[in-house]
Amino acid sequence: MAFRFTLPVRFADIDHAGIVYYPLYFHYFHQAFEEVFRQRFGGPAAYVALLDERRVGLPAVACEARFVRPLRYGEDVTVEVTCDRVGNRSVTLRYRALCGDALCAEGTVTCAITDLDTFTSMPVPADLRALFEAL
C-alpha cells in the first residue's frame, strides 16, 4: 500500500522564478522516505537506530525525475511512496509529488543496502524487505 506524507512548500524552497527549485524534490522524496520509517518501522528513532545501531545504510546509487507542474510557496505537497523493486541488495522506490490531485513531479531512487562499517553492499534484511514489499 502506498505511503503518503504531506508537507508545506516553504519560502526557502523556491527560486527566483517563484517555484520550487528542482533539486528540492529529491529532498521532499527523502523526507517522505524517513517518514516511512517513523510511521511504519518503529517510531521516531527507527531510521537513526537502523543507521547507528544496526549499521545498515541505504545510500542512493541512482535517481531520476520528471517534472510536470510547478509547485509554489504556500502550497502543500503530498509525496506518495511506493516500491518498484526489492532486489537482493538494493531497493527502488517510486515517488510522486502531488498538489491536490495534480501530479507535479515523479521520480525513482535506487538505494543500495549497505554495511556502514565496511561500505559494501549486503543482502536486504528480512524486516526491511517486508517494509518495502508492503509499499
DOLO-446106 format. One record per atom (N, C-alpha, C): residue number from 0; atom name; z, y, x negated. Coordinates in steps of 0.001 Angstrom, whole numbers, plus 524288, in hexadecimal, padded with zeros to 5 digits. Each point is the difference from the previous one (the first is absolute). Example, Ala and Ser with C-alpha at 12.3 -4.5 7.8 and 13.67 -1.06 7.14 Angstrom:
# DOLO-446106
pos|site|Z|Y|X
0|N|81E78|7E9C6|7CC7A
0|CA|80000|804A6|8037A
0|C|80000|804B0|7FC7C
1|N|7FD30|8041A|8015E
1|CA|8003C|804A6|7FCCC
1|C|802DA|80442|80302
***
This chain:
# DOLO-446106
pos|site|Z|Y|X
0|N|80000|7FB68|7FCB8
0|CA|80000|80498|80348
0|C|80000|804E0|7FC85
1|N|7FCAD|803AF|80138
1|CA|7FF94|804CE|7FCF5
1|C|80530|802F1|80004
2|N|80101|802AA|7FBBB
2|CA|80494|80356|7FF7A
2|C|7FE22|805A2|80061
3|N|802F3|8034D|802B3
3|CA|7FE98|80585|8008D
3|C|80490|80376|7FE58
4|N|7FEA3|80428|7FD3C
4|CA|803DE|803C0|7FE12
4|C|7FDBB|80578|800AF
5|N|802F3|80377|80281
5|CA|7FE20|8054E|8010C
5|C|80312|803F5|7FCCE
6|N|7FD2D|803BF|7FDC9
6|CA|8026C|80424|7FCFF
6|C|7FCE8|8050B|800CB
7|N|80288|80478|7FF34
7|CA|7FD40|804F8|800B7
7|C|7FCD2|80170|7FB2F
8|N|7FBBC|802CE|800E6
8|CA|7FD12|80249|7FBAF
8|C|802ED|804EE|7FE62
9|N|801B1|80024|7FB37
9|CA|8030B|8045B|7FDEC
9|C|7FC68|80436|7FDA5
10|N|80205|804B6|7FF88
10|CA|7FD06|80444|7FDAC
10|C|7FE45|7FE96|7FA72
11|N|80363|7FD58|7FD1C
11|CA|7FEC5|7FE88|7FA96
11|C|7FB9C|7FBF2|7FFAB
12|N|7FE8D|7FDA8|80463
12|CA|7FBEF|7FBFA|80010
12|C|7FA7D|8022F|8006F
13|N|7FF8F|804F3|8015D
13|CA|7FAC7|8021A|80105
13|C|7FDDC|802F0|7FB4C
14|N|7FAD6|8006A|7FFE1
14|CA|7FD5D|802CE|7FBCB
14|C|7FE48|8056B|801F0
15|N|7FD1C|802BB|7FCE0
15|CA|7FE55|80552|8014F
15|C|7FC9B|8001B|804F0
16|N|7FD62|7FBC1|80125
16|CA|7FCB7|7FFB8|804B3
16|C|80344|7FF1F|804F1
17|N|80517|7FF04|7FF52
17|CA|8036D|7FF54|8047D
17|C|8004B|7FA7B|8021B
18|N|7FE1C|7FC46|7FCEA
18|CA|80030|7FA7F|8019F
18|C|802DE|7FCCB|7FBDF
19|N|801A8|7FB53|80184
19|CA|802D4|7FCA1|7FC50
19|C|7FC8F|7FEE7|7FB3E
20|N|8023D|800F4|7FB71
20|CA|7FD60|7FEE8|7FB0D
20|C|7FF44|7FA1B|7FF9F
21|N|7FB37|7FE46|7FF30
21|CA|7FE98|7FA81|800AE
21|C|8035C|7FC04|7FD0F
22|N|801E0|800FA|7FB32
22|CA|8033C|7FBFA|7FD88
22|C|80529|7FF05|802D6
23|N|801A8|803BC|80330
23|CA|804F9|7FF56|802B7
23|C|7FFC8|7FBBD|80422
24|N|7FB5B|7FE8E|801AB
24|CA|7FFB0|7FB96|80399
24|C|80257|7FB1F|7FD7C
25|N|7FF1E|7FF4B|7FAEE
25|CA|8024D|7FB80|7FD4F
25|C|805F0|8007E|7FFBF
26|N|801F6|804CD|7FFBC
26|CA|805A9|800C9|80043
26|C|80203|7FE74|8056E
27|N|7FD34|8018D|80418
27|CA|80178|7FE68|8054B
27|C|7FFEA|7FA0E|80076
28|N|7FBFB|7FD98|7FDCA
28|CA|7FFA3|7FA47|8002E
28|C|804C5|7FD90|7FD5A
29|N|8017C|80226|7FB7E
29|CA|80472|7FDB5|7FD33
29|C|80521|800EF|802E9
30|N|8008A|80474|80286
30|CA|804B5|800E8|8031C
30|C|80064|7FBDC|80451
31|N|7FBA9|7FED0|80289
31|CA|8000C|7FBF6|8040E
31|C|80131|7FAAA|7FD9E
32|N|7FDEA|7FEF2|7FB5A
32|CA|80109|7FB22|7FD37
32|C|805DE|7FF59|7FF12
33|N|80295|80422|7FE14
33|CA|805A3|7FFBC|7FF1F
33|C|802F4|7FF4A|8051D
34|N|7FE07|80272|8041C
34|CA|80297|7FF95|80513
34|C|7FF9A|7FA7B|80235
35|N|7FBCD|7FD3B|7FECF
35|CA|7FF91|7FA81|8018D
35|C|804AA|7FCF9|7FDDA
36|N|8012F|800E1|7FB15
36|CA|80472|7FD50|7FD9A
36|C|8051D|80198|80285
37|N|800A6|8050C|80112
37|CA|804DF|801E6|8024F
37|C|800CF|7FDC2|8056C
38|N|7FBE7|7FFD6|80323
38|CA|800A2|7FE5E|8056F
38|C|7FF57|7FA25|800E6
39|N|7FD14|7FD61|7FC98
39|CA|7FEE6|7FA7A|80109
39|C|801CE|7FC4A|7FBB9
40|N|8028B|80207|7FBF2
40|CA|80158|7FC9E|7FB92
40|C|80571|80110|7FDE0
41|N|8038E|801B0|8034F
41|CA|80558|80042|7FE32
41|C|8028E|80548|7FF98
42|N|7FDBC|80406|80219
42|CA|802B6|804FB|8003B
42|C|7FE82|803D4|7FBC5
43|N|802CF|80465|7FFC7
43|CA|7FEA4|8045B|7FC95
43|C|7FF97|7FEA8|7FA33
44|N|80307|7FC45|7FE27
44|CA|80008|7FECC|7FA67
44|C|7FC8E|7FB4F|7FE9E
45|N|7FD26|7FDE3|803BA
45|CA|7FD14|7FB29|7FF11
45|C|7FBDE|8008D|7FBBB
46|N|7FD0D|80432|8001A
46|CA|7FBD8|800A8|7FC1D
46|C|8024D|800EC|7FA97
47|N|8041F|80323|7FFCA
47|CA|802A1|800FC|7FAFA
47|C|8024B|7FAEE|7FDDD
48|N|8024D|7FCD4|8035A
48|CA|80233|7FAFD|7FE44
48|C|7FBB8|7FC66|7FDF3
49|N|7FB7D|80011|8028B
49|CA|7FB9C|7FCD5|7FE30
49|C|7FE87|8018F|7FA70
50|N|7FFC6|80508|7FF0A
50|CA|7FE84|801F8|7FAD8
50|C|8045B|7FF54|7FBFC
51|N|804B0|801C0|80157
51|CA|8043A|8003A|7FC27
51|C|802EC|7FAE4|7FF3B
52|N|800DA|7FD1D|8042D
52|CA|80312|7FB33|7FF92
52|C|7FC8F|7FB2D|7FF3A
53|N|7FC02|7FF84|8032D
53|CA|7FC8E|7FB71|7FF80
53|C|7FBD5|800C2|7FBDA
54|N|7FF22|804E6|7FE73
54|CA|7FC34|80167|7FBEA
54|C|7FA72|7FE69|80185
55|N|7FED1|800C3|80509
55|CA|7FAC3|7FEF0|80210
55|C|7FD89|80539|80166
56|N|7FB76|80107|7FDC9
56|CA|7FD2A|804D0|80119
56|C|7FAF0|7FEEF|802DC
57|N|7FDEB|80410|80250
57|CA|7FB11|7FF9C|802E0
57|C|7FC6D|80488|7FE7F
58|N|7FE7C|80069|7FB0B
58|CA|7FCAC|80460|7FE7A
58|C|7FA8E|7FF8C|8026E
59|N|7FDD6|80483|8015E
59|CA|7FAA9|80027|8020C
59|C|7FC37|7FEDC|7FB8E
60|N|7FC50|7FC89|800FE
60|CA|7FC06|7FEC0|7FC1A
60|C|7FA87|80172|801DA
61|N|7FF75|80116|8050B
61|CA|7FB01|801C7|80223
61|C|80119|802E3|80515
62|N|7FD11|80424|800EF
62|CA|800A6|802D1|804E8
62|C|7FAE2|802AF|8016C
63|N|7FF64|800C6|8050B
63|CA|7FB77|802DC|801E8
63|C|80182|802A7|80518
64|N|7FD0E|8040E|8015E
64|CA|80110|802CB|804D7
64|C|7FAF6|80246|80228
65|N|8002B|800DE|80517
65|CA|7FBBC|80296|802C9
65|C|8028C|80421|80374
66|N|7FDEC|804B2|7FFCC
66|CA|80244|80463|802D1
66|C|7FC81|8016B|80493
67|N|8025C|8007A|8049B
67|CA|7FD02|8009F|804D5
67|C|800E0|8054E|8028F
68|N|804E6|80194|80083
68|CA|8016C|804D6|802B0
68|C|8045B|80297|7FCE6
69|N|7FFBE|80521|7FF35
69|CA|80424|8028D|7FD04
69|C|8052C|8002E|802F3
70|N|80425|7FFE1|7FD04
70|CA|80542|800E7|80209
70|C|801AF|80572|7FE5D
71|N|802DA|802A9|80381
71|CA|801B0|8054E|7FEF6
71|C|805F5|8006E|80028
72|N|801EC|8041D|7FD94
72|CA|80594|80127|80001
72|C|80215|80004|80599
73|N|80475|7FD6B|800C0
73|CA|80292|7FFE4|80512
73|C|7FE94|7FB5B|80360
74|N|7FBC5|7FD51|7FEAE
74|CA|7FE9C|7FB52|802FA
74|C|80372|7FB7B|7FE3F
75|N|80081|7FC2E|80359
75|CA|8029D|7FB24|7FE8A
75|C|7FBDB|7FC0C|7FE90
76|N|800FB|7FD1D|7FBD4
76|CA|7FC84|7FBCC|7FE6D
76|C|802F1|7FADB|800AA
77|N|7FD82|7FC5E|80296
77|CA|8021D|7FABA|80082
77|C|7FCE9|7FC7D|7FC66
78|N|802C0|7FD60|7FC87
78|CA|7FD7C|7FC61|7FC61
78|C|800EC|7FA7E|801FD
79|N|7FBC2|7FD4C|800E1
79|CA|8002D|7FA90|801C7
79|C|7FEF9|7FC79|7FB4D
80|N|80347|7FC12|7FF57
80|CA|7FF8C|7FC6A|7FB90
80|C|7FEF8|7FA84|80210
81|N|7FBEA|7FD91|7FDFC
81|CA|7FEED|7FA81|80114
81|C|7FEBD|7FD5A|7FAD1
82|N|80031|7FAED|80005
82|CA|7FED9|7FD02|7FB40
82|C|7FAA3|7FD81|80085
83|N|7FC97|80145|7FC5E
83|CA|7FACC|7FD97|7FFE4
83|C|80011|7FAA5|7FD73
84|N|80340|7FF7F|7FBEA
84|CA|7FFD5|7FB25|7FCF3
84|C|80507|7FF59|7FCE1
85|N|80209|7FB45|8000F
85|CA|8043E|7FE92|7FC77
85|C|7FDD3|7FBB4|7FC87
86|N|7FF7A|8012A|7FB09
86|CA|7FE0E|7FC23|7FC51
86|C|8047E|7FD30|7FD5F
87|N|7FECE|7FD72|7FBAF
87|CA|8040B|7FD4B|7FD0B
87|C|8036E|803C3|7FCE8
88|N|7FDA4|80459|7FE28
88|CA|802CE|803AF|7FCA6
88|C|7FF0A|805B5|8017D
89|N|7FDC9|800D8|80493
89|CA|7FEF2|8055E|801AC
89|C|7FFDD|80050|805EF
90|N|8001C|804D4|801E1
90|CA|7FFAE|80104|8059B
90|C|7FC8B|804CE|800BC
91|N|7FCC2|7FFE5|8040D
91|CA|7FCD1|80482|8015A
91|C|801AA|801EF|80559
92|N|801BA|804EC|80016
92|CA|801C6|80265|804D4
92|C|7FBFD|803F8|801DD
93|N|7FF50|80048|80518
93|CA|7FC76|803CD|80272
93|C|80351|80427|802A2
94|N|7FE6A|804D6|7FF4B
94|CA|802B3|80475|80245
94|C|7FC3B|80322|8035C
95|N|80203|801EB|80462
95|CA|7FD15|80396|8035C
95|C|8037C|804B1|80112
96|N|7FE0C|804A4|7FEEC
96|CA|802CD|804D6|8011A
96|C|7FDD7|80241|8050D
97|N|80368|8009F|803D9
97|CA|7FE68|801B7|8052F
97|C|802D2|80501|8018A
98|N|7FD33|8036A|802B7
98|CA|80258|80497|8027D
98|C|7FF14|7FF30|805CE
99|N|80426|7FE86|802B2
99|CA|7FF4C|7FE43|80565
99|C|7FCD0|7FAFF|7FFEB
100|N|7FBB7|7FFEE|802DD
100|CA|7FC7F|7FB72|80000
100|C|7FB7B|8009B|7FC2B
101|N|7FF9B|80483|7FD81
101|CA|7FB93|80114|7FC8B
101|C|800EC|7FDD9|7FA83
102|N|7FC46|7FCF9|7FE1E
102|CA|80031|7FDFE|7FAAA
102|C|7FEBF|8046D|7FC3A
103|N|8037E|800F2|7FC4B
103|CA|7FF3A|80415|7FC14
103|C|7FE2A|7FDB5|7FACE
104|N|8023C|7FB97|7FE90
104|CA|7FE96|7FD72|7FB19
104|C|80194|7FA47|8005C
105|N|7FD6A|7FCDF|7FCD9
105|CA|8018B|7FA87|7FF88
105|C|7FF25|7FE5C|7FA66
106|N|80308|7FC34|7FE5B
106|CA|7FF79|7FE42|7FAA1
106|C|8028F|7FAC4|7FF20
107|N|7FF05|7FDE6|7FB70
107|CA|8028C|7FB2C|7FE61
107|C|8026B|800D2|7FAA2
108|N|80449|7FD34|7FF28
108|CA|80298|7FFF2|7FAE8
108|C|80141|7FA55|7FEBF
109|N|7FE2D|7FE3E|7FB83
109|CA|80159|7FACD|7FE1A
109|C|80443|8008A|7FBF2
110|N|80432|7FD14|800CA
110|CA|8047C|80014|7FC6F
110|C|80083|7FAB1|7FD64
111|N|800E3|8000B|7FAF1
111|CA|8011F|7FB34|7FD26
111|C|805DE|7FF0C|80048
112|N|80182|7FB43|80126
112|CA|80589|7FE9E|7FFED
112|C|80164|7FF3C|7FA3F
113|N|803D3|802FE|7FE2E
113|CA|800ED|80070|7FA63
113|C|805B2|7FF13|7FE93
114|N|800C7|7FCF4|7FBDF
114|CA|80528|7FF5E|7FDA0
114|C|800F2|804E8|7FCC9
115|N|803CB|80323|80188
115|CA|800D9|80507|7FD6A
115|C|80267|7FF8B|7FA93
116|N|801F5|7FB73|7FE95
116|CA|80211|7FF57|7FAB8
116|C|7FBA9|7FEE8|7FC11
117|N|7FBD7|7FD7A|801C5
117|CA|7FBB9|7FE9D|7FC75
117|C|7FAEE|802DF|8013F
118|N|7FFD3|802A8|8047C
118|CA|7FB4B|8029A|801F7
118|C|7FB50|7FC4C|80025
119|N|80116|7FB4D|801E8
119|CA|7FBDB|7FC31|800EB
119|C|80015|7FE8E|805CE
120|N|7FB83|7FE40|801D6
120|CA|7FFBD|7FE7D|8057F
120|C|8033A|7FB17|800E3
121|N|801B4|7FF69|804D0
121|CA|8032D|7FB7D|80170
121|C|7FE75|7FE4E|8057E
122|N|80133|7FB35|8017A
122|CA|7FED6|7FE45|80557
122|C|802F2|8034B|80407
123|N|7FD9B|800B6|8047F
123|CA|80278|802E9|80437
123|C|804C2|7FCEE|801E0
124|N|804B7|80248|7FFB1
124|CA|804A2|7FD47|801FF
124|C|7FF73|7FEE4|805D9
125|N|8025A|7FBC8|801B2
125|CA|7FF76|7FE3F|80572
125|C|801B5|80424|803ED
126|N|8043A|802CE|7FEE3
126|CA|801C9|803E9|803CA
126|C|7FC43|804A7|80057
127|N|7FD8D|8016B|7FB9D
127|CA|7FC11|80427|80027
127|C|7FB12|7FE26|802CA
128|N|7FE79|7FB3B|7FEFE
128|CA|7FB79|7FDC6|802AE
128|C|800D6|80044|805EF
129|N|80497|7FE83|801C8
129|CA|80125|8001C|8059A
129|C|7FFD2|80597|8021F
130|N|8021B|803B9|7FD09
130|CA|7FFDA|8056F|8019B
130|C|7FA60|801D7|800B1
131|N|7FCB6|7FF0F|7FC0F
131|CA|7FA9F|801D0|80041
131|C|7FCD0|7FD23|80417
132|N|800D8|7FAEA|80084
132|CA|7FD15|7FD0C|803F0
132|C|80165|801C6|80588
133|N|804B6|80217|800B2
133|CA|80191|801FB|80525
133|C|7FD3B|8051E|8015F
134|N|7FDAB|80276|7FC24
134|CA|7FD14|804D7|800F2
134|C|7FA72|7FEC7|801A2
***
